[in-house]
Amino acid sequence: MTAIALSAKGQATIPKPIRDLLGLKPGGRVTFEVRGEEVVLRAVGNPAGMLSRYARLKHRRSEPRSVGRHLAAEDGRSHAA
């Protein structure tokens, strides 16, 4: 799990590995969905681009992994709770 601090305005910076995973660029849009005590962040954008990114990621590994495990693989640290 990755913890980040909120600014005085309530803003948070999405860590680069997560931005890269979701294909987020400056000016990109995201949605937030509250599920009980959790919040799900989703990129809003070109569905074809998202599908091609997913296909490339799926092709590189044989089993799905959580964002925490993806971050751990990217920087060599444990982000899983």
N, C-alpha and C positions, 0 to 999 in steps of 0.2 A: 504494500500500500504506500502511496506517495502522499505526504502531507504538505500543503502549501499554506501560506499566510494570506489573509485578506487585507486589502488596502483600506484606508480610512473611508473610501467611497464604496466599499463592499466588493471591489474588483479582485479577481484572481487570475493569475497567469497559468494557462494550461501548459504543463511540461512539454518540451519539444518532442520527446519520443511519442507522446500521446497525440500531439498535433500531426506528426508524421504518419502515425498509424491511421488516423482518421482523414488524412489528406487535407488538413486545414491550412489555409494561407491567410495572410493579413486581409482583413475585411470579410473573411469567411463567416458563415452563420452556423450557430448550433441551437439545438433545442434542449430543454431540461424537462424531465418527467419525474415527478415525485412518486415513489413507490414505498409507502410506509415511512421508514426512517432512512431510506436510500434515495439518491438522485441519480438518474440515468442521463448522461450527456450524449447527444447524437449530432453528427455533422449533418447539415442541410446543404444539399448541392446536387450536382449532376449524378443521377442514379447510374448511368453507364460508366462514369468514371469510378464511382464507388465499387461497382461490380468488378471492374477490371482490376482495381487495387486488391479487392478481396481474393480474386482468382490468383493474382501473383503471390499474395501472402499464403494462401492455401497450398499453392504449388511448392513453396519453399519448405513446408513442414508437413508432416503426416498427421499430427494431432493438434486440435485446437488448444489454445492457452488463454489464460486471463490477461487483462492488461497488465496486472502486476507481474506476471511471469514474463510478459513481453518486455517490460521495462527492465526486469532483472537480466534478461538475455542481452539487452542493449548495452547496459552499463556494468554488468557483473555484480550488482548488489541484489539483495533480497528485498523485494517490495511486497511480497505476499504476507498476508496477516496470519 
